[in-house]
Structure formats: C-alpha cells, structure tokens
Amino acid sequence: MKFIDEYRDPARARALLDRIRQVARHDWTIMEICGGQTHSILRNGIDQLLPPNVQLVHGPGCPVCVTPLETIERALAIAAMPNTILTSFGDMLRVPGNSKDLFMARSEGADVRVVFSPLEALQIARDNPSKEVVFLAVGFETTAPANAMAVHQAAREGLSNFSELVSQVMVPPAMRAILSSPDNRVQGFLAAGHVCAIMGYEEYEPVAAEFGVPIVPAGFEPVDLLDAILKTVELLEAGRSGVVNAYGRVVSREGNPEARRVMQEVFEVADRPWRGIGVIPQSGLVLRREYERFDAEKRFDVGHIAPQESPLCKSGEVLQGHLKPSDCPAFARECTPQTPLGATMVSSEGACAAYYRYHRNVSS
C-alpha cells in the first residue's frame, strides 16, 4: 500500500538504525511528543533497538492523558443531570475521575453516548430537541477544527440544545514549559505529525530558536520515526537547532489554512490546566465571547468542581519526561489498566498503557 508498506520496510529501518549508531557519538535525550508515536515506538521495539546513548522519553501529547481531572468530574456531573445526553469519543469513557468513570456513569443510568465526530453529536441534538446534548471536546490542535466547526454549525442553525465541554490544549506552550523546567532533560523533540498537518511547523521555529533545540515533525510508522530520530541526532551532533521536517508527505510549513481559520473564529487562547502538570499559561483554547452560549461549563454551572489527584499517581512526571512509566512505584501494582490511577494507564495513547501492554516493566 503506497505510503504505508514502504514506511514499514525492515531493510530501510535497519539502514536507518545503522546510521543512527554511526552518527550518535554523545548522549542524547529526545522526547516524542505524541502518544501515538510512543505506542508505535514500543510496539516496534524502537526504544530497545536504538544505541544506549540515544534515550527516548515520552511527552504530554496524549489528549486523553492531559485532560484535567476537573473536566472528567464536570462531565460526570453533567451526565447525571436529567434530560441530558453526554457525547464523547470512546477513549474518554474509561478515564478515571475521583470515584468513577463515564462507563460507570452510563451503567448507573446516565445517557452517555460514544460518537465518532462532533458533527454526530450535532445530529443527536437535532434528533432530540427536548434534551440538552453536550459534546466532551478534548484534544490538541488535531481535534480543534472539527470541534470549532460543530459550534459554528450549531450557531448557524440556531441549535439551542447543543454545547461543548471544552478542554482543548496546544503543543508549543507545553514544549516551552518542559524546556523551562529546572529538571528538564530533553535536548530535542519529535513533533506530532498530525498536529503539524493542521498547524504547520512555523510556530515551532521560535521555540527552537529560543531554547536552542532541534524540533523534527515526524510520522508514526517505524521508518518515519527512525528517520526523524536520525535527523534529530544529526542536528544535535552538529550543535544546530531549528526545525527540520521529516514528514513532508503530510506536513507543510503553513499547515491547513482553512482549519486554522475556523479554529481562530470560534476559539481564543487562554491559560489551561493539564492533568498531572498544572496550569500552563496560554496553552489552551476556550470559546470566544460570541460563542459562549455553547459553553457547557457555563450553561450547567460546573466550573466550581475542582477535585484532587491521587498522590500515588506520577503521570505528570511521566508526561514531562522526568520519569519513565516503569519508574513510578505504583506502575503495574496499584495502577493497572483494570485499576488505573491516572489517564496515562487507560488511554490508547498513554505512555503507561504502552509500557504495560508491551512489557516494559523495568526501568531502562
């Protein structure tokens, strides 16, 4: 299959690994931002095939993982209200709140429905005019255009029973927060290819220049990832920073202008809390004033809900690259996919879930 099979070619992968081993003369720590990349790296054993002086740490690019606990608790509170339908992507239903998740809420009688698009949630609102329909709008820049379009369309149609519980976050401010930390160990980044397909990579150029790091937009197949790692190591060994695009078949410098336009029309930038990390300034999106009637947090008056995380969960340190999942004392003990303490253990993109699934049960 064009653009798939050739990026899974073992011979190409081996050649890239050989080149990485030749080029890497110093110790380097590289963070892949995206949880999808983390799972691909572990599934294909890339972390174990790299030379020992090239270490990968796993970043906060799992949208489920960084959705704050208060958003989950607010969604649970809304789902428990009468005449309300809460809609969500399926990967949010097992994310633990303080005492339950949305699957448990559904088993207790709440009308919680899995949808594959916010536009599907809009159709549910059209079909149920006597019910309040709420879409749990989470994610990075990849989901923001569709979530913005749903609000735009609801306004255009005059749908008064549709709203979104918004928890949208952005990648560059998270990079800045990681690089600014006194405990930072990251020397280069693999940027998420699907985010860059929307936003382009020009917004990473100031980050690379300010902190003197290489940032390489990368795909998700083994050859994609190894090529991006090689490019990052080459830049590090040469003492160079900047952005080098390793995902040219999908990513351009400018991204998708129409997707960016609808995002900017509906959303504006604001401070946002990240689960396990805390508030990162100017790292999120909120509905603009002209669209705030579609803000479920305000409509249902749930903004005051502010629960506390489990003190056993170290997911915030995992998401910042300070720990690998297996370094957490609760990993595979108190915290498993069946009894998760944090979202990183249940998300399909979570680093802890990847370590558990692919048996990375000891520190490396």
C-alpha positions in Angstrom: 0.0 0.0 0.0 1.5 3.3 -1.1 2.7 5.5 1.8 2.3 2.6 4.3 4.2 -0.5 3.4 7.4 1.3 2.4 7.4 3.0 5.8 7.3 -0.4 7.5 10.2 -1.9 5.4 12.6 -3.8 7.6 15.6 -3.1 5.4 15.0 0.6 5.4 14.5 0.5 9.2 17.8 -1.4 9.7 19.7 1.0 7.5 18.4 4.0 9.5 19.3 2.3 12.8 22.8 1.6 11.5 23.1 5.3 10.5 21.9 6.4 13.9 24.5 4.2 15.6 27.2 5.7 13.4 26.2 9.3 13.9 25.4 9.3 17.7 28.7 9.9 19.5 27.3 11.6 22.6 24.5 11.0 25.0 21.2 12.5 23.8 17.7 12.5 25.3 14.8 13.1 22.8 11.2 13.5 23.5 8.5 12.2 21.2 5.5 14.5 22.0 2.7 12.3 20.7 1.3 9.3 22.5 0.6 7.6 19.2 4.3 7.8 18.4 5.0 6.4 21.8 2.9 3.3 21.1 4.5 2.8 17.7 8.0 3.1 19.2 7.2 0.5 21.8 5.2 -1.8 19.6 8.0 -1.9 17.0 10.8 -2.2 19.7 12.5 1.0 18.5 13.3 2.0 22.1 15.2 -1.3 22.5 17.0 -1.1 19.1 18.4 2.4 19.5 22.0 2.7 20.8 22.1 3.1 24.5 23.3 6.7 24.2 20.1 7.8 22.5 17.3 7.8 25.0 13.6 8.4 24.2 11.3 10.0 26.8 7.6 10.3 26.4 5.8 13.7 26.3 2.4 15.2 27.0 0.9 14.6 23.6 -1.8 12.2 24.6 -5.0 14.3 24.6 -6.8 11.9 26.9 -4.0 11.9 29.4 -3.7 15.7 29.8 -7.5 16.3 30.1 -7.7 17.6 33.7 -9.4 15.7 36.4 -11.9 18.5 36.9 -13.0 18.2 33.3 -13.8 14.5 33.9 -15.7 15.3 37.1 -17.6 18.1 35.4 -18.6 15.7 32.6 -19.8 13.2 35.2 -21.8 15.9 36.9 -23.4 17.0 33.6 -24.1 13.3 32.7 -26.0 12.9 36.0 -28.4 15.8 35.2 -31.9 15.0 33.9 -32.8 15.3 30.2 -29.1 15.4 29.3 -27.1 13.4 26.7 -23.4 13.5 27.1 -21.5 12.5 24.0 -17.8 11.7 23.7 -15.1 9.9 21.8 -14.9 6.4 23.2 -11.4 6.8 24.7 -12.6 9.2 27.3 -15.1 6.8 28.9 -12.6 4.9 30.9 -10.6 7.9 32.1 -10.8 7.8 35.9 -12.4 10.5 37.9 -12.2 10.5 41.7 -14.7 7.7 42.2 -15.9 6.6 38.8 -15.6 7.0 35.1 -18.2 7.7 32.3 -18.7 4.0 31.7 -19.7 3.5 35.3 -22.0 6.6 35.0 -23.6 5.0 32.0 -24.1 1.7 33.8 -25.9 3.7 36.5 -28.4 5.2 34.0 -26.7 8.3 32.6 -27.3 8.8 28.9 -23.6 8.7 27.8 -23.1 8.0 24.1 -19.9 7.3 22.0 -19.6 9.3 18.8 -17.0 9.4 16.1 -17.3 13.1 15.3 -18.7 16.2 17.0 -20.9 16.5 14.0 -22.5 13.3 15.0 -23.2 14.9 18.4 -24.9 17.8 16.5 -27.2 15.3 14.8 -28.1 13.8 18.1 -29.1 17.4 19.2 -31.2 17.8 16.1 -32.9 14.4 16.8 -33.6 15.2 20.5 -34.8 18.8 20.7 -36.2 18.3 24.2 -32.7 17.1 25.6 -29.6 19.0 26.3 -26.7 17.4 24.2 -23.2 18.0 25.4 -20.0 17.0 23.5 -16.9 16.5 25.5 -14.5 18.5 23.3 -10.9 17.5 24.3 -7.6 17.2 22.4 -4.8 19.1 20.8 -4.9 21.1 17.5 -5.9 17.9 15.6 -9.4 17.9 17.1 -9.9 21.6 17.5 -11.0 22.4 13.9 -13.8 19.8 13.9 -14.9 20.9 17.4 -14.9 24.5 16.3 -16.9 23.6 13.2 -19.6 21.9 15.3 -20.1 25.1 17.3 -20.0 27.2 14.2 -22.7 25.0 12.6 -24.8 24.9 15.8 -24.8 28.7 15.8 -25.6 28.8 12.1 -28.6 26.5 12.6 -29.8 28.2 15.8 -29.5 24.9 17.8 -30.2 25.9 21.4 -29.8 22.4 22.9 -26.1 21.8 21.9 -23.0 22.7 23.9 -19.4 21.6 24.3 -17.4 21.0 27.5 -14.1 22.3 26.1 -10.6 21.1 27.2 -8.5 22.0 24.1 -4.8 22.3 24.5 -1.8 23.2 22.3 1.6 21.8 21.8 4.1 24.7 21.6 3.3 26.1 25.1 3.8 22.6 26.6 7.2 22.4 24.9 8.1 25.8 26.4 7.0 24.6 29.9 9.1 21.4 29.6 12.2 23.3 28.3 11.8 25.9 31.0 11.7 23.4 33.9 14.9 23.3 36.1 14.6 19.5 35.9 14.4 19.4 32.1 16.4 16.6 30.4 15.0 17.0 26.9 17.5 18.0 24.2 15.4 17.6 21.1 11.8 16.9 20.1 9.9 14.7 17.6 6.8 16.8 16.9 3.5 15.2 16.3 2.8 14.8 12.5 -0.9 15.1 12.7 -0.8 18.3 14.8 1.7 19.8 12.3 -0.6 18.8 9.4 -3.1 21.2 10.9 -0.9 23.9 12.3 2.2 23.6 10.1 5.6 23.9 11.8 6.3 27.6 11.6 5.0 28.0 15.2 7.8 25.7 16.4 10.6 27.8 14.9 10.6 30.4 17.7 10.7 27.7 20.3 13.6 26.0 18.6 15.4 29.4 18.4 14.7 30.5 21.9 15.9 27.2 23.6 18.4 26.1 21.0 16.9 22.7 20.4 16.1 20.7 17.2 12.4 20.0 16.6 11.6 17.4 13.9 7.9 16.8 12.8 7.6 13.1 12.5 5.1 10.4 11.3 4.0 7.3 13.0 5.4 4.3 11.1 8.8 2.7 12.1 10.7 4.2 9.1 9.1 7.6 9.8 10.2 7.6 13.4 13.7 6.3 12.8 14.2 8.9 10.0 13.1 11.6 12.4 15.3 10.3 15.2 18.3 10.3 12.8 17.6 13.9 11.7 17.3 15.0 15.4 20.6 13.2 16.3 22.4 14.8 13.3 21.3 18.2 14.4 22.3 17.6 18.0 25.7 16.2 17.0 26.3 19.3 14.7 25.3 21.7 17.5 22.4 23.0 15.5 18.9 23.9 16.4 15.9 24.7 14.2 13.0 22.8 12.6 13.6 20.0 10.0 10.5 18.4 8.5 10.7 14.6 8.4 7.1 14.1 7.4 7.0 16.0 4.1 4.3 13.8 2.5 1.8 15.2 5.1 3.2 18.3 6.7 3.9 21.8 5.3 5.2 24.8 7.0 1.9 26.6 6.8 -0.4 23.7 7.7 -4.1 23.8 6.8 -5.2 27.5 6.5 -8.9 26.7 6.4 -8.7 24.5 9.5 -6.7 27.2 11.3 -9.3 29.9 10.3 -12.3 28.1 11.8 -10.3 27.5 15.0 -9.5 31.1 15.3 -13.0 32.2 14.6 -14.6 30.1 17.3 -11.8 29.7 19.9 -9.3 32.1 21.6 -6.2 31.3 23.5 -6.3 31.1 27.3 -4.5 29.5 30.3 -5.3 25.8 30.7 -4.7 23.2 33.4 -3.1 19.9 32.2 -3.7 16.8 34.2 -0.8 15.9 36.4 1.1 19.0 35.3 -0.9 22.0 36.4 -1.8 25.3 34.6 0.4 26.1 31.6 -0.1 29.8 30.6 -1.7 30.4 27.2 -1.7 26.7 26.4 -5.4 26.2 25.7 -8.4 27.2 23.7 -11.7 28.5 25.1 -14.9 29.6 23.2 -14.9 33.2 22.2 -17.5 35.5 23.8 -19.8 35.4 20.8 -20.0 31.6 21.1 -20.1 31.3 24.9 -23.7 30.3 24.8 -22.4 26.9 23.6 -20.0 26.6 26.7 -21.3 23.7 28.8 -19.2 24.6 31.7 -21.2 27.9 32.0 -24.5 26.5 30.9 -24.5 23.8 33.6 -22.6 25.8 36.2 -20.0 23.2 36.9 -16.9 25.4 36.8 -16.5 25.3 40.6 -15.8 21.5 40.6 -12.1 21.1 41.4 -11.2 17.6 42.7 -7.7 16.4 43.9 -5.5 13.8 42.1 -4.3 10.6 43.7 -1.0 11.2 45.5 0.2 7.8 44.2 -0.1 8.8 40.5 3.1 10.1 38.9 1.6 10.7 35.5 2.6 14.3 35.5 6.2 13.5 35.8 5.9 10.9 33.1 4.2 13.4 30.8 7.1 15.9 31.3 9.8 13.3 30.6 11.1 13.3 34.2 10.2 9.6 34.7 9.5 6.6 32.6 6.3 4.8 33.5 8.1 1.9 35.0 9.9 4.2 37.4 6.6 5.0 39.1 6.2 3.0 42.3 2.6 2.3 41.6 3.1 1.1 38.0 1.7 -2.4 37.4 1.0 -2.6 41.2 -1.7 -0.3 42.4 -2.0 1.1 38.9 -3.0 -1.3 36.1 -5.4 -0.9 33.1 -8.1 -2.6 35.3 -7.4 -0.3 38.3 -5.9 2.9 36.8 -4.8 5.8 39.0 -4.4 8.1 36.0 -5.4 8.6 32.4 -1.9 7.5 31.1 -2.8 3.9 32.1 -6.1 3.7 30.2 -5.7 5.9 27.1 -5.0 4.2 23.8 -2.1 6.8 23.5 -1.0 6.7 27.2 2.7 6.0 27.9 1.9 3.9 31.0 -0.6 1.8 29.0 2.1 1.3 26.3 4.7 0.2 28.8 2.2 -2.2 30.4 1.0 -3.6 27.1 4.5 -4.1 25.6 6.0 -5.4 28.8 8.4 -2.5 29.6 8.1 -3.3 33.3 11.6 -2.4 34.4 13.5 0.9 34.1 15.8 1.2 31.2 
